[in-house]
């Protein structure tokens, strides 16, 4: 199980790090916290990407 930081997720998705933090605040992206640090499971991010693609294809 691979974990990513906000910076790594931003790079992976091709967006700025501030966008990731905004999405975390709005609970729009799967994440978890350990104390004040925010982490992402790569498998969950990949699953979330597939869901986003499916939802857009349906719309």
N, C-alpha and C positions, 0 to 999 in steps of 0.2 A: 504494500500500500504506500503510494507516494504522496507526500504532502508538498504543497507549494505555498509561497508567501504571496502577499498582494502584488508585490513587484513582479514576481514570476508569472502570476496569472495575467497581469496586465500585458506583459510581453507575449505570453502565449496567445492571448486573444487579440492582440494588436490595438489595444486601447491604452489611455494614460492611467496611471496609478490612481489618480483622483476619481476617475470613473468607477473603478473597482470599489473604492471606499464608499462612494455614493450608493452603489448597488448593494453593498453590505448593510448600510444604514436602512435602506428601503426593503431589505430582506428579499432582494431580487435574484440573488446568486447563492448557491449552497456554500456554507462556510461553517467553521466552528472556532471557538475561542479557547485559549488557555490563558487565564488571567486577562491581561489586556491585549495579548497578541492574537492576530487573526490568521487562520490557516485554511487551506482548501485541499480537499482530496482530489487528486488528478482524475480519478475514476468518476467522481461525482461531477466534476467540471465537464468531462467528456460527455457524460449522460445528459447534463443540462444543455450542452451545445446541440446534441441530437434533438432534444425536446424543442428547443428554440427553432431549429430548422423545420421540424415537423409542423409546429404551430404556424409558422409563416407560410408554409406550403398549403395549409388548409385555408388560411385567410384569403 
